[in-house]
Amino acid sequence: MILLKASMKKNILLLALLALLPAAFAAELTTNIEYGVAGTNHLFLDASVPAGTGPFPVGIVVHGGGWASGDKEHDVAPMEIPLTAAGFTWFSIDYRLAPTHRWPAGFEDVQTAIRWVKAHAAQYKGDPQRIALCGYSAGGHLVCLAATQAQPDTRVQAVLGYAPPTDMVADNERRHGLSKSLQLLFDLPPELTPTARQTLAGISPIEFVKPGLPPFLLIAGTADKTVLYSQSVNFQARLRACGVPCDLLTITNAQHRIMDWHTFDPHFEQTIQAWLVKTLGSASGSSNGR
């Protein structure tokens, strides 16, 4: 059951899927809450709050779209449903997009959202000491980078990367040049010059892995041609080499589009739900994260 407080309609698929959840997972959805201002741009998020008193662990959802498209309402249901089922308060955010806004605008917005959630979590029955970042594709890149480059005011306790590009140099080497998305993001030509390589390394989460990071869960399809499965395999290896807990949920034969993953693994969201509860607990529960 979902209660809508705002007039703007949320993703229809999300509502339909949430309606299938047991009544115990009732949540109240509020849309278009301002979490920051960047220049003349007002930044908004949606908030889902479970029934009950809390405090609940918290999820921050970051959509994909190649850093240039997408929003907080579309193709995010597979990230939101496990959070709802696990009894989390969650926030789905919009962020500034290329080419109107070049790097690091969107990344800075994710950091702003983390700070806002920490400051306001209690108003939404959330626990600011138990926050999970969840991001798909370009959003997965943003949350992995935010976690690996976190300062005390942006540190979180868990990270879920759905098909995240984590080694931007390797990804563009196999393309034999900068992807169109990254050309737009940085206003660079397609050639993979030394300067471009340095730029890509500077935004690659794999380059910033170190001991003491929070637990990670990576979810990736073996047939993904947009973000290769090896991106998650290699990132997991680097994290584990530094003593950082990292699980990899492999979806065999799945390609990149997250909304199709049920075709290949009808239960992947339940697996994610179990990981969330194990890592961050439930309402008023203790955290196993860092």
Secondary structure, DSSP 4 states (H G I P E B T S, - for coil): -EEE-SSSPP-HHHHHHHTTS-GGG-EEEEEEEEEEEETTEEEEEEEEEESSS-PEEEEEEE--STTTS--TTSS-HHHHHHHHHTT-EEEEE----TTTS-TTHHHHHHHHHHHHHHHHGGGGTEEEEEEEEEEETHHHHHHHHHHHT--GGG--SEEEEES----HHHHHHHHTS--HHHHHHHT--SS--HHHHHHHHTT-GGGG--TTPPPEEEEEETT-SSS-HHHHHHHHHHHHHTT--EEEEEETT--S-GGGGGGT-TTHHHHHHHHHHHHH-STTPPP---
